[in-house]
Amino acid sequence: MYNKRALIGASALCLFVAACAGSNTVGSTNINSAQSVASNQVLTPIKGSTQIIEPLNLPASQLAEMDVYSSDGKFIGNAGQVLADSSGRPVGLSVGAGGFLGLGSHDVIVPLGQLRVQGQQLIANYTRTQIDTLPPYVGS
C-alpha cells in the first residue's frame, strides 16, 4: 500500500509543475527535472545515511545537515530528507521553507538536479519567491 503522505507530497509538486508547464520555466530555471520528480510517483525518504547522493557527490547524512540558500542568496531553510522514487533512485530533497524561528515553516521538494554545493551550503536554482510558491511536502 502506498504511503499517503508521500502521495500527497508528490501530488502537490505535480500541481506546481502543471501551473508552470505553460512556459516550461520557473523564472529562468528549466523545470524538466521538477517534472520528472513529480511524475505521479511515490517518494520515500532514503534510509541509508552513507549513500552518496548524485549529482551532489555527498552522503545523505551530510546533506541533512546543510543550510539551503536560493539563487538570489537568501536563506531558504535546512535540508531534510533525501527522497527516492519507487525504484530507489534519489530524485529530490525536502527543505524546510518559510516561517520564522521554526514557526509556520513547511517542507518543499527541491529536485536534486536543481541544487549545487557551494562550500558548506546548498544553493537551489530557484529564487526565494519561487521557493515560497512551491507546494508543501508532507513526508513520512
N, C-alpha and C positions, 0 to 999 in steps of 0.2 A: 504494500500500500504506500502511496506517495505521501511525503511529509507535507502537510497542509501549509505550514509556514513557508517552506521553500517554494511551493507552488504560488503562493501569494506574492512572494518577492519576485519571482520570475515573471508573473503576470503584470506586476506593477512596472517593471522595466520594459516589458513589451508595449505597454501603453505609452511610455515616454518615447520609445523608438518610433512608434506609429505616428505620434504627434510631430516628430521631426522628419519623418520619411519624405515629405514633400520636397524638401530641399536637400536631403541626404547629408546634412551637416548640422553640427551643433556649434554655432559660431563658425569659426574657421576649421574646426576639428571634424575629420571624417568619422562617421559613426558606424562604419561597417563592422568594426569589432563589437560595438554595443549591440548591433543587430544579431550577431552570432551568439552572444552571451544570452540574449533574450528570446531565443527561438523556441519558446514554449517547452523548455526543459526544466527538470527538477535540479536545483542547485543545492549541493550539500557541502558543509564545511570539511576541509581536509583534516584528517585526524593526525597524520604523521608530521610532527613538528620539524623533522630533519629533512624532509623532502625539499629538494631545490626547485624553486618556482621560476620557470622561464616565462617571459623573457628578462626577468629582473635579476636572475642568477643569484638569488639569496634563498636561504631556508625559510620555510613558512613561519617558524618561531621568531626569526629576526624581523620579518615583515610586520608581525603583530605588535612589535614594539616601536614602530616608526610613526612619526608625525607626517601628515599628508598636507601638502600645500597646493593651491590652484596655480594655473599657468600665469595668473596675474599677481602671484606672490603672496596671496592671502592664506592664512591658516584655515584649513577645512576641518580637520579633526584627527583622531587617532585611527590608525589602521586596525581592522578587526580580524575577521576570519578570511582565509583564502577559500574561495568557493570553486567546486569542481562540477562539471557536467555529469550526466548519467554514466559516461564511460570512465570517469575518474580523472579526466583531464582538467587541470586548473585553468579557469577562464575569467575569474573576477575576484575582487577584494571588497569586502564590506568595510565601509568607512563611516565613522560617527561624524555627522554633519549637523550644523545648526546648533541652536541652543546657546546657553551661557552658563559656564561652570557646571556643565553636565546636565543642566535642566533644559528640557524641551528639545534635546537632540534626538536624532533618528539616524538609522543606518541607511546608506545608499550603496548600490553596487557600482563599482568602477571597473570596467574591463581591464585586464592585465596589460593589454596592448596599448592602453591609454595612460600608462604610468611609466615613469622613469626614475631611476635612483640618482640623487644628487647629494653627495656627502652622506649624512646620516638621516636624510629625509626622502620622501617620495613626492614627486611632482606629477599632478594629474594634468592631462591635456584639455582641461576644462577651466573656465573662469569660475570664480566663487558664485556668481549669479547663476551660472549653468548648473553647478553642483546643487545649489539650493532648490532648483526646479526638478531634480531627479526624484522619482517616487521612492518612498521608504522601502527598505528591505526588512522584512520581519523574519529573522533567522531562527534556527533551532538552538 
